[in-house]
Amino acid sequence: MVGIGAADLPMHIKPIFVAASLTLATALAGCTSDGSFQMFTSDYGSVSDAGYQLPAVPIYKVESKYRRQIVSYDTGEKPGTIVVDTANKFLYFVTPGGKAVRYGIGVGREGFEWHGTARIAAKREWPTWTPPSAMIGRQPQLAKWRGGMPPGLMNPLGARAMYLYNGSGDSGYRLHGTPEWFSIGKAMSSGCIRLMNQDIIDLYNRADVGAKVVVL
């Protein structure tokens, strides 16, 4: 089948064709005409990272609001701050000019919610996961990982982890990736904030050690 271009159309049809083409291109890019919004829907494909091959996320199964995007965000927090909106299941990385990069997240299930201010004390690529003693008590089958579960595609911390400390030291909570993309937008964790692996890699590259994290 031969494609039809604007040059092949009658003159009175060309403006409509061009306008439709621009609209379609804008929709695919996820960007409004004034550049105030951008959705990174195409960034969830398979990724080769540190010797691991992260599988693609079937992003069409994830609500569009939970896909990474740049949004207008009115806050008194400085650029570089992370704000976690647990009620709406969003994480905001504050950027200059009243904008933020917004990610969809999974949060703590009932009984495991928390709120407060912390800081990123450390960052790890493909971290080892060590279940806390309390978790092993609830799920004895995890005892085999008492000494740490090696990094890998099925590791609960995913491709990256950022360790949150507060005035008392290690809070025990993490910002981390997850292979369970279907848990984004839900309250399923033991209190940690989880992102799709492709999103935690993006956030990891933006956030600095020492960054403020506000959990609402």
N, C-alpha and C positions, 0 to 999 in steps of 0.2 A: 504494500500500500504506500503510495507516494504522499508525503506530508505537504500541507498547504501553508504557505507563508504569506505575510502581509502583501508582498509584491504581486501575488496571484489573485488578489481580491479586487472587486470594483472599488472605485475611489470613495463612494459613500459608505462602504462597509469598513474600510481600513481603520478609522478612529475607534470604532467599537472593538475591533480585533485587538488593536494595540492596548486599549484600556483593559480588556479582559485578560490579556497576557500579563500585564503589570500587576493586576490584582492577584492572579494565580501565583506569580513569582513571590509576591509579598506574603501570601498565605503560607507558601511552602517554607519561606524563611522564618515565619513567625514574627515578623517585624512590622509595626505600624509605619505609616508614611512619615511620621515625625521622629521615628527612632526611639520612642519612649518605651517600647516593649520588644523583647526578643525572647523567643522560646527555642531551646536547643534540642528539639525533638530528634534531630538526626545524630545526636552524640551518644546514642545508647547501643551502638553496634558492638560487635566483638572487638576486644582490645587485647593486644599483646603487651604484657607488663611484667618486667622483672622475671621473665622465664615462664610466666603463667599466661594462659589464654583465657581471658574472661569471656564467658558467653554473652551473646547479645541479649538485651532485655526486650521482651515483646512489648514495646512501649505503647502500642495501641491498646493494650489491656490495662494500662495505668491511666487513671483520670488525668486529663490535660493539666489541671491545676497543680498536680504533684510533679510535673516535669520541670526540670531546671529552667529558669527564666529570669530575665532582668525586669524588675518592677519599680514603680515609684514607691518610696518608703519614707514616711515622715517619722523621724526619731531624733532624740537628743543624743544618741550614742555616736561615738566617733567612728569614722571609717576604719575598717579592720575588726570591728566588734561583731560578735556572733550573737544573734537574738533568736531564741528558740520559743516558738509559739506552740505550746503543747496542745492547746485546745483545738487549734485549726490544723495541726500537723504540718507546720511550716518551719523551716530554718532560714533565717535571713543573714547573709553576709553583707554588712553595711559598706557601701561604696560612696565616693563623693557625689555631690550634686543631687542629694535627695533620692538616690537610687539604692537598690540592693539586689544581690543575686539571691533568688528564692529557690529553695529546694523542698521537695516533699520528704517527709520523715515518718518513721514509726516511733512510737513513744511507749512509756511504761504502762503496763496494764493496771487494772484496778488494784490498789494496795501497794503499787510500786511507783506511783507518781512522785515527783519532787520538783521543787522550785527554788530558785536562789541564784547567786552569782558565783562564778568560778573563773578559772583561767586555764589556758592550755599549758600544761607543764612539760609535756613531751609529745612527740609525734613519731609514729612507727609505720613503716611500709611492710605489708604482709606480716602482721604481728602474730605472736603466739597468744593463744587464749587460755587463761587459767580460771576455771570456774571457782567462784568463792565457796567457802565451806558451807555457808547457808544454802547455796544453790544445790550443792552436792547432797545436803540433808534432804532437800525437797525432791531431788532427782538422783537417787543413788547410782543410776547407770552412768553418771558423769564422773564417778570416782576414778575411772581409768585415766582421766585427764587432769588429775590432781597436780601432777607435775608439769602440766602445760600441754595443750594441743598444738601440734606443729602448724605452721602456716599452710594455706592451701585453699582451693576453690570452695570447700565446704566449711572452712573455719568460720565460726559465728561472727568474728570481727571483720571478716572480709579483707579487702585489699589494703585498707588503711585504718589506723586508729589514732585518735587524739585523746590524751589522758587529762581528765579534769581534776584540778586541785582547788581547794578553798582554804580558808584560814586554819582549818584543822588538819590540812595535809591532803592526802589522796581521798577524793570523794568516793572512789569506787565506780564512778560513772565515766562513760566514754562516748565520744562521737565516733561512729565507726561505720564501715560498710556492711553489707549483708548480701548473701546469695538469694535471700528470700524477698525478691522484688515485690511480691504480692502482699507483703506486710506493710508496705508504705501506705500511709493514710490511716493506719490502724493502731490500736493500743495493744501491743502483744509482747513487749520486751519486759525485762526485769528492772527497767529504769534507765537503761542506756538509750541514747538517741541514735537511731540507725538510718542510713541513707543507702540508696542503690549504689553498687560499687562504682559505677561510672561517675556518680555524683560525689562520692566521698573522695575520689581521686582529684576531681576538680576543686573541691573545697580545701583539701589538703595542700594543694599548690597555691591557694590564695591566703590561707590563714597562717599567722606566725606563732611561734612559741611565745607565750606570754600574753596572747590575745585574751581580751575579756569575753566571757560567755555569760549571757543573761538568759536564764530559763524562766519563762513566764507560766 
